[in-house]
Amino acid sequence: MKGGATRRSVLAALLTVPLLAATGCRTVAGATPASSPGSDVAILREAIAAKKKMIGLYTAVLAAHPDLAGQLDPLLADSTAHLAALQRRLINPGGTSSPSQLARTASASPAPAPSAPIQTAGAAIAELRSAERGAAAILVNQLRTVTPSLAQLLASIAACEATHVAALATGGLQ
Amino acid sequence: MTPAAIEALQNALAAEHAAVYGYGVAGAHLTGPQQAEAMSAWNDHRARRDQLAAMLAAQGAIPAAAAAAYRLPFPVTSALAAAAFTAALEDGITRAYLGLVGLAASQDQSLRTFGALAMQDAAVRAAQWLGATVAFPGLPRSAVARQSPHAAGRGTPS
């Protein structure tokens, strides 16, 4: 245990201190001239539409296969959280959100629109898995040009979608 | 490459050094498939560490060295603690790569992509150790805490 606390402090810091870059999102974004707000809005709209579609897919699968609720409900909850975070940034770029307006928008959004009846639970899971993988890939492409804080939100959502791919694989996360 | 990019790469490298050390500690307390998983992750982190060091060296920067030893956040003396520890390690890795994603888009788009993909790998491993997903891997709670209650914190270790 020789060698000084400073040399041993890296791991502790790693585990406890969020990166500066990840905090104060709007302040950071507002101070960065790198990309245009127009690009952010366009990409946010696309991401919101894609996430609504994903939620619709989960909702349709759950309606057809209620027995999958144990596996899918947590993933749907993640997706709902993603949609809320994306909508909050779109509605509220300057920091004046109305919670009631937000709740109304969020609750109205998951419009289940199944394109075709899903046959088996296995096929439904496979479809969800493919959709999550595709969504993550699209976000990684979209985050290249947006403001830094939005890039971080999109990257985090994409990382969650990657965990969904794993959770929907055979054997799940165990 | 900007100084900010160099710093973000150094942070990621420091996190990978810590992960290589941490998996060595955790692996000693794991058996069977979990130990194999830890070994695989350890190899992945060593590869990332070497990749980051090479990226920094290519920019003329001196890659950060590993510390001689690291303080663990809690005693790792059982398989259960080892799994919790590795989940926390991967969460730290995810946060470190988030710094690369937060670089200015005008100069560092490829680093953003690199960071985002590395975040996915770490987030998947964290979820596997944790046995659950979290909605916003790598993001501090404060960045996503102001939304509806059902949206925040599910699965987050307390």
Interface residues (C-beta under 8 A of the other chain):
Chain A: M1 G3 A5 R7 R8 S9 V10 L11 A12 L14 L15 T16 P18 L19 A21 A22 T23 C25 V28 T32 A34 S35 P74 L75 A77 D78 T80 A81 H82 A84 A85 R88 L102 A103 A106 A136 L139 V140 L143 R144 T145 V146 T147 P148 S149 A151 Q152 L153 L154 A155 S156 I157 A158 A159 C160 A162 T163 H164 V165 A166 A167 L173 Q174
Chain B: A8 N11 A14 A15 H17 A18 Y21 G22 A67 A68 A69 Y70 R71 L72 P73 A88 L89 D91 G92 T94 R95 A96 L98 G99 V101 G102 L103 A104 A105 S106 Q107 Q109 R112 T113 G115 A116 L117 M119 Q120 D121 A122 A123 V124 A126 A127 Q128 L130 G131 A132 T133 V134 A135 F136 P137 G138 L139 P140 S142 A143 V144 R146 Q147 S148 H150 A151 A152 R154 G155
